[in-house]
Amino acid sequence: MALKLPDKYLRNRLVPQIMQHLQREEFIFYEVDHSPGLDGFMSTMYNIKLKTKTTGGIKERWFILKIMRGDKDFREYSKSYIQFANEIYVYTSVLAAFKEVMKVAEECSTKIDDLLPKCYVAEFGYIEGLSSNVKDAESVLVLEHLKPLNYRIGPRLYLNFEHLLDIKRPDEDKNNFYRILYRVAFDRFFDYLERYKDDNIFDSSNDKDVKLIENLKKLREKYFHEPCELLENLRTKVLINEDDKNFAVILHGDYNRNNVLFKYKYQEQEASLTELEDIKMFDFQELRYGSPALDLSFFMYFNTPEDIRSKIWSNLLVCYHTNMISILSSNLKAHQKTSNDISKILSYYSFENFQKHFARFAFYGVMICLHFLPWMLCSEQECERLSKLFGVNVHSDEFYQLSLNAGGDMVNSKLLGIVRHASEMGYMDCI
């Protein structure tokens, strides 16, 4: 059940905050309605329709309002308070600082305003009219609604090569909550391997499969009882190695197709390889400082179809690296670095160094897929039930059993395909 927003808060605080961005326009009226189709696991979404009077006549605008979902207990164990604070911090501080840095680099084609929907309100903490008391933290984020501008969600899971390239151009604690999610992920995967170990899922005469079997044995021995330990190692080890530190960035943290909207050239036709015109990204709740490979490996493994994954993998890495070097070079020139300085700095980021760095962190994306891919590949009924249980009690036997079985062995075979690819690429050598 969605929280009913207080009319007094909307009328006296939120709408005036939006109107501050609409200079020389006169407020007429607003409407707010819950948008359940856009709700996230930790958020509730509303559509806001705002009508104003301008010198050119009546203007109608649409916005998306995002607030925290659930009661205090849910928000605490799901880390909602941390994640929503992260997101508001991005909009109020990080993006503003990034914008200032990029402003100097006129040659750089990447403009922050081109990558994101316009933000109208971003606040976290005690919010008058919404918080129940001064100690009650709430989060409010109001963004431009992109659907009226012909942006829409792309394919539910796998993206074609055109989508993959365009998304790549922009670019937790260890606690009980995550232990539960990755405990069931490992239980599910290794149960599948155990049930089919005598069948034909491995070829003992194939060197790649022999290596995969050894890698799986090592993974089980080292991390089966504490899978979150592997996640945490991959998230934090960027600070250990000096070569890895060079690549460390502020990450989106959940850079996936469900956090990107696509705009197509021909809205009336089914999207094809040549119709993609623009993208916008959003949802910065999982913000973290670490290796770019965390975002990249998750995005690539989660969205690439198994039958073309190996074929396009290197092209995706080259695409990312090429754009990274282009943006970095433009910024170095804009900040008056000499040619020698630029060459020296860019040498740290050679494609060879980037590939080595990526390999040390790429299994992170595999880990996220082991947990989350079953949610996306199972039936709508199973996904809906998982989502409901997630918001009520992740400790329940029903949540565990459904997480173990949702989507069946069809999903498990997809997970094995991802792990197999990681083994063949040498990514499991680094864990």
Buried (B, 14 or more C-beta within 10 A) or exposed (E): EBBEBEEEBBEEBBBEBBBEEBEEBEBEEBEBEBBEEBBBEBBBBBBBBBEBEEEEEEBEBBBBBBBBBBEEEBBEBBBBBBBBBBBBBBBEEBBEEBEEEBEBBEEBEBEBEEBBBEBBBBBBEBBEBBBEEEEEBBBBBBBBBBEEBBBEBBEEBBBBBBBBBBBBBBBBEBEEBBBBBBBBBBBBBBEBBEEBEEEEBBEEEEEEBEBBBEBBEEBBEEBBEBBBBBBBBBBEBBEEEEEBEBBBBBBBBBBBBBBBBBBBEEEEEEBEEEBBEBBBBBBBBBBBEBBBBBBBBBBBBBBBBBEEBEEBBEEBBBBBBEBBBBBBBBBBBBEEBEEEEBEEBEEBBEEEBBBBBBBBBBBBBBBBBBBBBBBBBBEEEBBEBBBEBBBEEBEEEEBBEBBBBBBBEEBBEBBBBBBBBBBBBBBBBBB
